[in-house]
Amino acid sequence: MKGTAGSKESNDCLITIESSVERKIEINSIVGVFFYDQILKVVEDTLDEQELYNVKVIVEDKGALDYTIKSRLLTAIERMREDV
């Protein structure tokens, strides 16, 4: 199962999520020096809300705001669930 959402355009992010044996989050961001912890928190909180613990998430961020990251992640989760 795998899902993706978003783009690599400025002020957006591309998120890929897939099943895994443990939770793993990889963040590549042009603003990571300043906002890595905040991006990680948004991803972890969203995964917790969705009760997803055994997934791998890759975030390729191009300066997206929190609400964009969350909405892209929720869309990727939905697409992953549909990919059964």
N, C-alpha and C positions, 0 to 999 in steps of 0.2 A: 504494500500500500504506500502510495506516494502522492503528495499534492504540492502544487506551487501556486503562487499568486504574486502580483506586483510586476515591477520592471526595474531596469537599471538607470532610469531617467533621473535627472536632478530632483531632489526633494521627494524621492520615492525609495522603495526598497523591494528587493526580490527575495521572497521567502520560500524555502523548500523544506518540507517536513516528510519524514518517512518512519515507518516502524523500526524499532531497535530493541536491543536487550536491556538498555538503560537509557536514562535521559542524558542527552548530549546536546549542547548548544554551541554553535560556532558563529561568531560575529565578525564580519569584515566591514568596517565602516570608515568613511572618509573623515568622520568626526569622532572616531573611537577614543582618541586621546582625552576628549572632554566628556563624552556621553556614553562610554562603554557600559558603566554600571547602571545607568538609567535604561538603556536598551535591554540589558540583561534582565532587569527587574520587570519590565513590561512583558517580555517573553515568558519568564518564569511565572509571573502572576496569571497570565492568560492560560498557560498550560495547566496550572493548578485549578483555575476556574473550570476548565474543561475536563479535569481529572485525567490528564494524559501524563504518564510517567515514563513510559518506555518508547520514547521517540527521539529521533535525531532532527534537530532544526538547524538550518543554515540561513543566516541573515546576511544579505549583501546590501548594505545600507548606503544610500547616497544623500544623507541628510534629512531623512523622513522624520516627521514629528511623531510623538507617542501614539496618537490616535490612528495615524496611518499604519504604523508598525502593527498595532493591535488588530486593525481591520484586515490587513494583509494576512496576518497569522490566522485569524479566524476563517478567512476564505480558504487558505491553504489546508487547514484542518478539515473543513467541510469537503473539499475536493479529495483529500486523502480518504475520508470515510466513504465517499462515493466510489472510490477506486478499489472495490472489493471483488 
